[in-house]
Amino acid sequence: MTTILGEHDEKTLEQFRDVASRAEDAALMADGHLGYVMPIGGVAAYIRRVSVIGVGFDIACGNAAILTNLTTDQIHPAIMGGLADDIFASLSFGVGLSNLSGDAPTDDPLFEDPAWEAIPEGHRAYRSKLREKARHQLGTIGAGTHYVDVFADEQNRIWVGVHFGSRGFGHTVASNFLALSVGDPWGSKGKEKEVLLHLDNPVGHDYWSLMELAGRYAYAGREWVCRKVVSILGGTEQDLVHNHHNFAWKENHAGRNYVVIRKGATPARPGQRGFVGGSMGDNAVILQGAYTEEGSADSWLQKQALYSTVHGAGRVMSRTTAKGKWKKGQLVRPGAVTHQEMHDWLDELGVILRGGDLDESPQAYRRLPEVLTAQAGTVEILHTLRPLIVCMAPGNTPDPYRD
């Protein structure tokens, strides 16, 4: 059984149908677009199996948002630019960077978790190296679509929101288990193809252990970044909304136990909250899975969607289409969006941008209200967040760890 929400190009649909052919059940969210093997916005349910490429290279990529005690009345517009500078200077945006902040959570208990032992015996050097890389990168944001934003809601309350995942740790785990699955040793580069690991086999069991550890790692990093920004703003935390959207969960649907993989899709059981961003120049939302009476059409659609919703607005342009093609530092083909068009959009909304580039411009994305309309009946909007400050990695910063 498959469920498709929203409208999609044929390549995305073809990729989804291919994934669905191997799954027990599958759904495609309204923000779907082409990904590695499995489309972004895809959801697939398996029995005792997990798809490494389905979870993705940025294991546990997700969103976190903190409601502060501040309101827009307490932050004068004249100091907003300075706050943006402080946020951008205090955090690490880019690839392969270490977190240089003195209060980075490098002593988190997750670094002593037994799951590290799941890296195969005989590869202790890799285990030690990976743990140290993860320790140094915890709380870094990376590049690509990842961001740190300051928002105001409909009551002018200030929120801080972030989007990133498990960084080089997750990417290394995914790459190496793709290699292990075809008999290649840890440390070799696995091919980007579908691999379904059975959880009752050692390789599947070990992948699951490290995937869950990457989830804890991503949660720790996102919450530290959010709280760091709240402190820069001079506020205190009032509420936290946090969710993965590149992950696998053990869930029961219609009385059957499944492994449910959401690649760029947010869990949304009734009452389960999530933070979903738009683009750098669009509103974001705090939502929850809708409460419906059992047996209603809406309840049926929630089940068909495997209790999932969008993770963002979804791209309508590839990165190259948006910003053009560059070779050796020279533009060889202009993009579909200009810097003037991007900044005109942001200026009209009063958004202060630090970093970012044309591949993340608002024009490269769908509009979030449209994709949420396509998910009608499955989710309820609790708060609408308009962006005040957007911080992203500078342009021309590739990111192998993006979702």
Kinemage of the C-alpha trace (Angstrom):
@kinemage 1
@onewidth
@group {chain A} dominant
@subgroup {mainchain}
@vectorlist {calphas} color= white
{ca met a 1} P 0.000 0.000 0.000
{ca thr a 2} L 1.318 3.463 -0.850
{ca thr a 3} L 0.103 6.981 -0.127
{ca ile a 4} L 1.231 10.109 -1.971
{ca leu a 5} L 0.438 13.564 -0.609
{ca gly a 6} L 0.912 16.640 -2.765
{ca glu a 7} L 2.261 16.903 -6.312
{ca his a 8} L 5.675 15.644 -7.406
{ca asp a 9} L 7.842 15.402 -10.497
{ca glu a 10} L 8.117 12.064 -12.273
{ca lys a 11} L 11.698 11.351 -11.135
{ca thr a 12} L 10.681 11.700 -7.481
{ca leu a 13} L 7.643 9.464 -8.025
{ca glu a 14} L 9.760 6.872 -9.815
{ca gln a 15} L 12.230 6.829 -6.930
{ca phe a 16} L 9.381 6.499 -4.431
{ca arg a 17} L 7.783 3.617 -6.334
{ca asp a 18} L 11.117 1.812 -6.361
{ca val a 19} L 11.434 2.105 -2.570
{ca ala a 20} L 7.782 1.116 -2.065
{ca ser a 21} L 8.323 -2.067 -4.076
{ca arg a 22} L 10.577 -3.403 -1.288
{ca ala a 23} L 8.614 -2.038 1.698
{ca glu a 24} L 5.537 -3.344 3.503
{ca asp a 25} L 3.995 0.120 3.368
{ca ala a 26} L 5.161 3.509 2.160
{ca ala a 27} L 4.105 7.146 1.970
{ca leu a 28} L 5.442 10.297 0.320
{ca met a 29} L 4.979 13.638 2.034
{ca ala a 30} L 4.020 16.824 0.186
{ca asp a 31} L 7.532 18.321 0.434
{ca gly a 32} L 9.048 15.333 -1.382
{ca his a 33} L 11.893 15.659 -3.852
{ca leu a 34} L 14.685 13.551 -5.300
{ca gly a 35} L 17.227 12.092 -2.853
{ca tyr a 36} L 19.829 9.320 -2.716
{ca val a 37} L 17.856 6.163 -3.688
{ca met a 38} L 14.938 7.161 -1.399
{ca pro a 39} L 13.254 10.523 -1.985
{ca ile a 40} L 13.387 13.232 0.651
{ca gly a 41} L 9.938 13.234 2.244
{ca gly a 42} L 9.677 9.466 1.923
{ca val a 43} L 8.418 7.093 4.619
{ca ala a 44} L 8.857 3.323 4.389
{ca ala a 45} L 7.863 0.516 6.766
{ca tyr a 46} L 9.750 -2.784 6.931
{ca ile a 47} L 9.605 -5.878 9.128
{ca arg a 48} L 12.795 -6.267 11.193
{ca arg a 49} L 14.876 -4.547 8.513
{ca val a 50} L 16.431 -1.101 8.275
{ca ser a 51} L 17.535 0.790 5.161
{ca val a 52} L 20.911 2.480 5.647
{ca ile a 53} L 20.451 4.763 2.643
{ca gly a 54} L 16.866 5.424 3.756
{ca val a 55} L 17.963 6.808 7.094
{ca gly a 56} L 20.591 8.663 5.091
{ca phe a 57} L 24.111 9.967 5.544
{ca asp a 58} L 23.093 12.673 7.997
{ca ile a 59} L 21.658 10.251 10.525
{ca ala a 60} L 19.221 11.946 12.902
{ca cys a 61} L 19.107 15.227 11.036
{ca gly a 62} L 16.263 17.135 12.611
{ca asn a 63} L 14.896 20.319 14.107
{ca ala a 64} L 14.767 21.803 17.584
{ca ala a 65} L 13.017 24.974 18.725
{ca ile a 66} L 13.040 26.719 22.094
{ca leu a 67} L 10.432 29.232 23.207
{ca thr a 68} L 12.080 31.982 25.261
{ca asn a 69} L 10.688 34.397 27.851
{ca leu a 70} L 11.462 37.296 25.498
{ca thr a 71} L 9.189 39.260 23.189
{ca thr a 72} L 9.979 41.475 20.225
{ca asp a 73} L 9.306 44.518 22.431
{ca gln a 74} L 12.376 43.592 24.471
{ca ile a 75} L 14.762 43.457 21.509
{ca his a 76} L 15.176 46.838 19.847
{ca pro a 77} L 15.476 46.601 16.036
{ca ala a 78} L 18.701 48.635 16.222
{ca ile a 79} L 20.505 45.809 18.041
{ca met a 80} L 19.142 42.952 15.939
{ca gly a 81} L 22.068 43.099 13.513
{ca gly a 82} L 24.548 42.947 16.378
{ca leu a 83} L 22.797 39.911 17.819
{ca ala a 84} L 22.989 38.225 14.420
{ca asp a 85} L 26.734 38.940 14.343
{ca asp a 86} L 27.177 37.489 17.841
{ca ile a 87} L 25.291 34.304 16.942
{ca phe a 88} L 27.242 33.858 13.724
{ca ala a 89} L 30.579 34.436 15.468
{ca ser a 90} L 29.808 32.187 18.458
{ca leu a 91} L 28.859 29.049 16.520
{ca ser a 92} L 30.600 26.884 13.915
{ca phe a 93} L 29.030 27.029 10.442
{ca gly a 94} L 30.857 24.955 7.838
{ca val a 95} L 32.300 21.555 7.049
{ca gly a 96} L 34.758 19.613 9.173
{ca leu a 97} L 34.971 22.269 11.862
{ca ser a 98} L 35.539 21.723 15.567
{ca asn a 99} L 33.401 23.439 18.155
{ca leu a 100} L 35.752 25.947 19.774
{ca ser a 101} L 33.276 27.131 22.388
{ca gly a 102} L 34.461 26.584 25.937
{ca asp a 103} L 31.055 25.364 27.048
{ca ala a 104} L 30.576 22.779 24.284
{ca pro a 105} L 29.201 19.516 25.736
{ca thr a 106} L 32.271 17.378 25.020
{ca asp a 107} L 31.812 15.438 28.289
{ca asp a 108} L 28.289 14.260 27.468
{ca pro a 109} L 27.668 10.707 28.788
{ca leu a 110} L 26.948 9.530 25.238
{ca phe a 111} L 30.708 9.380 24.627
{ca glu a 112} L 30.951 6.515 27.122
{ca asp a 113} L 27.955 4.622 25.741
{ca pro a 114} L 28.554 0.900 25.062
{ca ala a 115} L 27.212 1.436 21.531
{ca trp a 116} L 30.677 2.621 20.464
{ca glu a 117} L 31.704 -1.031 20.741
{ca ala a 118} L 29.473 -1.746 17.735
{ca ile a 119} L 32.293 -0.533 15.500
{ca pro a 120} L 33.698 -3.912 14.448
{ca glu a 121} L 36.352 -5.605 16.559
{ca gly a 122} L 39.771 -5.126 15.021
{ca his a 123} L 39.005 -1.513 14.164
{ca arg a 124} L 39.787 0.103 17.506
{ca ala a 125} L 41.821 2.822 15.817
{ca tyr a 126} L 38.779 3.813 13.759
{ca arg a 127} L 36.616 3.667 16.886
{ca ser a 128} L 38.891 6.025 18.807
{ca lys a 129} L 39.284 8.369 15.856
{ca leu a 130} L 35.544 8.538 15.218
{ca arg a 131} L 34.750 9.183 18.873
{ca glu a 132} L 37.237 12.063 18.991
{ca lys a 133} L 35.912 13.550 15.756
{ca ala a 134} L 32.394 13.353 17.150
{ca arg a 135} L 33.485 14.938 20.423
{ca his a 136} L 35.086 17.893 18.618
{ca gln a 137} L 32.159 18.403 16.209
{ca leu a 138} L 29.327 18.208 18.745
{ca gly a 139} L 27.356 21.443 18.528
{ca thr a 140} L 28.601 22.443 15.050
{ca ile a 141} L 25.950 23.297 12.492
{ca gly a 142} L 27.597 22.423 9.199
{ca ala a 143} L 26.585 23.809 5.813
{ca gly a 144} L 23.987 23.302 3.101
{ca thr a 145} L 20.411 23.630 4.289
{ca his a 146} L 21.343 23.693 7.990
{ca tyr a 147} L 20.615 26.831 9.980
{ca val a 148} L 20.167 28.691 13.246
{ca asp a 149} L 17.201 31.072 13.265
{ca val a 150} L 15.562 33.525 15.618
{ca phe a 151} L 11.776 33.785 15.179
{ca ala a 152} L 8.756 35.657 16.519
{ca asp a 153} L 5.391 33.919 16.846
{ca glu a 154} L 1.851 35.310 16.527
{ca gln a 155} L 2.114 36.645 20.110
{ca asn a 156} L 5.500 38.274 19.330
{ca arg a 157} L 7.249 35.764 21.571
{ca ile a 158} L 10.838 34.968 20.598
{ca trp a 159} L 11.802 31.435 19.557
{ca val a 160} L 15.184 29.980 18.598
{ca gly a 161} L 15.171 27.208 15.991
{ca val a 162} L 17.909 25.013 14.505
{ca his a 163} L 18.257 22.379 11.801
{ca phe a 164} L 21.173 19.932 11.574
{ca gly a 165} L 22.083 16.344 12.395
{ca ser a 166} L 24.887 14.069 13.546
{ca arg a 167} L 27.583 15.672 11.407
{ca gly a 168} L 30.663 13.631 10.461
{ca phe a 169} L 29.767 10.949 13.003
{ca gly a 170} L 26.542 9.992 11.241
{ca his a 171} L 28.089 10.274 7.791
{ca thr a 172} L 30.926 7.932 8.790
{ca val a 173} L 28.536 5.369 10.276
{ca ala a 174} L 26.323 5.356 7.161
{ca ser a 175} L 29.239 5.122 4.727
{ca asn a 176} L 30.922 2.276 6.584
{ca phe a 177} L 27.806 0.174 7.051
{ca leu a 178} L 27.110 0.487 3.350
{ca ala a 179} L 30.603 -0.958 2.886
{ca leu a 180} L 30.183 -3.701 5.519
{ca ser a 181} L 26.898 -4.787 3.945
{ca val a 182} L 28.703 -5.881 0.765
{ca gly a 183} L 31.665 -7.442 2.552
{ca asp a 184} L 34.046 -4.493 2.306
{ca pro a 185} L 36.036 -3.521 5.414
{ca trp a 186} L 35.351 -0.625 7.755
{ca gly a 187} L 37.193 2.388 6.412
{ca ser a 188} L 36.286 1.809 2.773
{ca lys a 189} L 33.684 3.917 0.979
{ca gly a 190} L 30.332 2.216 0.512
{ca lys a 191} L 28.340 2.737 -2.680
{ca glu a 192} L 25.163 4.822 -2.532
{ca lys a 193} L 22.677 2.035 -3.113
{ca glu a 194} L 19.830 0.374 -1.265
{ca val a 195} L 20.917 -1.907 1.576
{ca leu a 196} L 18.368 -3.518 3.889
{ca leu a 197} L 19.976 -4.863 7.061
{ca his a 198} L 18.073 -7.408 9.138
{ca leu a 199} L 18.041 -6.440 12.798
{ca asp a 200} L 18.561 -10.068 13.859
{ca asn a 201} L 21.919 -10.179 12.067
{ca pro a 202} L 25.082 -8.769 13.687
{ca val a 203} L 25.621 -6.056 11.071
{ca gly a 204} L 22.011 -4.873 11.341
{ca his a 205} L 22.089 -4.993 15.143
{ca asp a 206} L 25.329 -2.983 15.242
{ca tyr a 207} L 24.063 -0.413 12.740
{ca trp a 208} L 20.915 0.082 14.819
{ca ser a 209} L 22.997 0.647 17.972
{ca leu a 210} L 25.142 3.287 16.297
{ca met a 211} L 22.132 4.887 14.583
{ca glu a 212} L 20.456 5.339 17.968
{ca leu a 213} L 23.697 6.746 19.376
{ca ala a 214} L 23.812 9.222 16.487
{ca gly a 215} L 20.279 10.210 17.458
{ca arg a 216} L 21.368 11.017 20.999
{ca tyr a 217} L 24.361 12.887 19.584
{ca ala a 218} L 22.186 15.026 17.304
{ca tyr a 219} L 19.772 15.805 20.141
{ca ala a 220} L 22.625 16.905 22.403
{ca gly a 221} L 24.108 19.129 19.706
{ca arg a 222} L 20.856 20.821 18.703
{ca glu a 223} L 19.788 21.508 22.262
{ca trp a 224} L 23.196 22.954 23.141
{ca val a 225} L 23.085 25.276 20.107
{ca cys a 226} L 19.538 26.421 20.889
{ca arg a 227} L 20.426 27.158 24.499
{ca lys a 228} L 23.611 28.931 23.457
{ca val a 229} L 21.593 31.295 21.263
{ca val a 230} L 18.987 31.829 23.989
{ca ser a 231} L 21.814 32.942 26.290
{ca ile a 232} L 23.187 35.311 23.615
{ca leu a 233} L 19.723 36.869 23.380
{ca gly a 234} L 19.625 37.223 27.168
{ca gly a 235} L 16.555 35.032 27.584
{ca thr a 236} L 15.522 31.873 29.395
{ca glu a 237} L 13.988 28.662 28.095
{ca gln a 238} L 10.219 28.213 28.444
{ca asp a 239} L 9.502 25.261 26.172
{ca leu a 240} L 11.345 22.848 23.864
{ca val a 241} L 10.075 21.135 20.708
{ca his a 242} L 12.480 18.587 19.237
{ca asn a 243} L 12.319 15.939 16.519
{ca his a 244} L 14.409 13.907 14.089
{ca his a 245} L 13.424 13.617 10.446
{ca asn a 246} L 16.195 11.295 9.145
{ca phe a 247} L 15.820 8.259 11.348
{ca ala a 248} L 14.245 4.842 11.898
{ca trp a 249} L 11.783 3.970 14.648
{ca lys a 250} L 10.274 0.717 15.897
{ca glu a 251} L 6.519 1.337 15.740
{ca asn a 252} L 3.239 -0.526 15.789
{ca his a 253} L 0.785 0.238 12.991
{ca ala a 254} L -2.582 -1.502 12.769
{ca gly a 255} L -1.410 -4.178 15.187
{ca arg a 256} L 1.820 -4.975 13.316
{ca asn a 257} L 5.358 -4.150 14.405
{ca tyr a 258} L 7.425 -2.292 11.849
{ca val a 259} L 10.695 -0.488 11.428
{ca val a 260} L 9.533 2.873 10.038
{ca ile a 261} L 12.092 4.958 8.195
{ca arg a 262} L 11.442 8.645 7.680
{ca lys a 263} L 13.841 10.381 5.314
{ca gly a 264} L 13.049 14.066 5.491
{ca ala a 265} L 9.725 13.367 7.191
{ca thr a 266} L 8.569 14.283 10.704
{ca pro a 267} L 6.780 11.887 13.084
{ca ala a 268} L 3.258 13.152 13.760
{ca arg a 269} L 1.094 10.913 15.900
{ca pro a 270} L -1.902 12.702 17.462
{ca gly a 271} L -0.564 15.301 19.881
{ca gln a 272} L 3.082 14.726 18.918
{ca arg a 273} L 4.676 18.121 18.325
{ca gly a 274} L 7.226 19.045 15.695
{ca phe a 275} L 9.103 22.093 14.463
{ca val a 276} L 9.053 22.473 10.667
{ca gly a 277} L 10.947 25.215 8.851
{ca gly a 278} L 10.266 26.869 5.515
{ca ser a 279} L 13.082 28.661 3.690
{ca met a 280} L 15.343 31.480 4.881
{ca gly a 281} L 12.642 33.912 3.794
{ca asp a 282} L 9.478 32.115 4.885
{ca asn a 283} L 7.612 31.358 8.073
{ca ala a 284} L 8.143 28.168 10.047
{ca val a 285} L 5.586 26.347 12.200
{ca ile a 286} L 5.184 24.437 15.415
{ca leu a 287} L 2.658 21.700 14.650
{ca gln a 288} L 1.291 18.496 16.082
{ca gly a 289} L -0.329 15.377 14.792
{ca ala a 290} L -4.061 16.025 14.568
{ca tyr a 291} L -6.517 14.666 17.100
{ca thr a 292} L -9.365 12.972 15.277
{ca glu a 293} L -12.181 10.631 16.136
{ca glu a 294} L -11.411 7.022 15.368
{ca gly a 295} L -12.875 5.958 12.064
{ca ser a 296} L -13.058 9.431 10.509
{ca ala a 297} L -11.571 10.173 7.083
{ca asp a 298} L -8.836 12.278 8.654
{ca ser a 299} L -7.870 9.487 11.023
{ca trp a 300} L -7.666 7.154 8.027
{ca leu a 301} L -5.327 9.585 6.221
{ca gln a 302} L -3.047 9.814 9.260
{ca lys a 303} L -2.725 6.048 9.222
{ca gln a 304} L -2.096 6.026 5.486
{ca ala a 305} L 0.667 8.591 5.995
{ca leu a 306} L 2.169 6.321 8.673
{ca tyr a 307} L 1.622 9.154 11.162
{ca ser a 308} L 4.143 11.374 9.381
{ca thr a 309} L 4.302 14.886 7.996
{ca val a 310} L 6.665 17.200 6.128
{ca his a 311} L 10.064 18.265 7.467
{ca gly a 312} L 10.218 21.511 5.484
{ca ala a 313} L 8.890 23.208 2.373
{ca gly a 314} L 10.758 21.009 -0.105
{ca arg a 315} L 12.982 22.089 -2.962
{ca val a 316} L 11.730 23.067 -6.413
{ca met a 317} L 15.234 23.786 -7.752
{ca ser a 318} L 18.438 21.829 -7.382
{ca arg a 319} L 21.349 23.670 -5.812
{ca thr a 320} L 23.058 23.974 -9.199
{ca thr a 321} L 19.905 25.265 -10.890
{ca ala a 322} L 19.457 27.937 -8.229
{ca lys a 323} L 23.019 29.246 -7.977
{ca gly a 324} L 24.522 28.202 -11.302
{ca lys a 325} L 27.445 25.975 -12.161
{ca trp a 326} L 30.927 26.886 -10.977
{ca lys a 327} L 34.249 25.419 -12.124
{ca lys a 328} L 37.586 26.339 -10.568
{ca gly a 329} L 36.043 29.405 -8.967
{ca gln a 330} L 34.501 30.630 -12.223
{ca leu a 331} L 30.799 30.794 -13.020
{ca val a 332} L 30.279 28.761 -16.193
{ca arg a 333} L 26.468 28.740 -16.165
{ca pro a 334} L 24.332 31.397 -14.405
{ca gly a 335} L 21.763 30.265 -11.887
{ca ala a 336} L 18.015 30.840 -11.915
{ca val a 337} L 18.229 33.199 -8.920
{ca thr a 338} L 20.320 36.340 -8.469
{ca his a 339} L 21.679 37.724 -5.217
{ca gln a 340} L 19.573 40.837 -5.786
{ca glu a 341} L 16.393 38.756 -6.027
{ca met a 342} L 17.284 36.812 -2.887
{ca his a 343} L 18.055 39.913 -0.847
{ca asp a 344} L 15.001 41.793 -2.153
{ca trp a 345} L 12.852 38.944 -0.803
{ca leu a 346} L 14.554 39.027 2.590
{ca asp a 347} L 14.602 42.830 2.831
{ca glu a 348} L 10.877 43.044 2.186
{ca leu a 349} L 10.294 40.753 5.171
{ca gly a 350} L 12.928 42.388 7.375
{ca val a 351} L 14.973 39.182 7.686
{ca ile a 352} L 18.617 39.641 8.736
{ca leu a 353} L 20.833 37.051 7.003
{ca arg a 354} L 24.320 35.983 7.985
{ca gly a 355} L 25.943 33.532 5.578
{ca gly a 356} L 23.762 31.586 3.168
{ca asp a 357} L 23.771 31.599 -0.622
{ca leu a 358} L 21.549 31.265 -3.672
{ca asp a 359} L 21.141 27.493 -3.334
{ca glu a 360} L 19.189 28.179 -0.132
{ca ser a 361} L 17.283 31.202 -1.442
{ca pro a 362} L 13.502 31.305 -0.920
{ca gln a 363} L 13.014 30.980 -4.674
{ca ala a 364} L 14.577 27.490 -4.568
{ca tyr a 365} L 11.812 26.176 -2.287
{ca arg a 366} L 8.102 25.517 -2.276
{ca arg a 367} L 5.965 27.648 0.004
{ca leu a 368} L 5.390 25.906 3.334
{ca pro a 369} L 1.644 26.759 3.588
{ca glu a 370} L 1.066 24.950 0.303
{ca val a 371} L 2.669 21.708 1.402
{ca leu a 372} L 0.920 21.892 4.772
{ca thr a 373} L -2.404 22.292 2.958
{ca ala a 374} L -1.623 19.065 1.116
{ca gln a 375} L -1.181 17.405 4.536
{ca ala a 376} L -4.562 18.726 5.738
{ca gly a 377} L -6.247 16.533 8.302
{ca thr a 378} L -3.007 14.937 9.484
{ca val a 379} L -1.544 17.876 11.424
{ca glu a 380} L -2.629 20.990 13.307
{ca ile a 381} L -0.655 24.247 13.362
{ca leu a 382} L 0.030 25.417 16.906
{ca his a 383} L 2.256 28.433 16.187
{ca thr a 384} L 3.457 30.300 13.120
{ca leu a 385} L 7.014 31.626 13.403
{ca arg a 386} L 8.287 34.515 11.249
{ca pro a 387} L 12.067 34.697 10.829
{ca leu a 388} L 13.959 37.669 12.266
{ca ile a 389} L 17.543 36.364 12.026
{ca val a 390} L 18.842 33.566 9.787
{ca cys a 391} L 22.398 32.223 10.157
{ca met a 392} L 23.827 29.652 7.747
{ca ala a 393} L 27.236 28.616 6.449
{ca pro a 394} L 28.720 31.076 3.950
{ca gly a 395} L 28.282 30.469 0.241
{ca asn a 396} L 30.446 27.981 -1.671
{ca thr a 397} L 30.680 25.751 1.419
{ca pro a 398} L 29.939 22.149 0.374
{ca asp a 399} L 28.476 19.862 2.994
{ca pro a 400} L 28.778 16.067 2.695
{ca tyr a 401} L 26.746 15.657 5.903
{ca arg a 402} L 23.541 17.386 4.796
{ca asp a 403} L 20.235 15.459 4.613
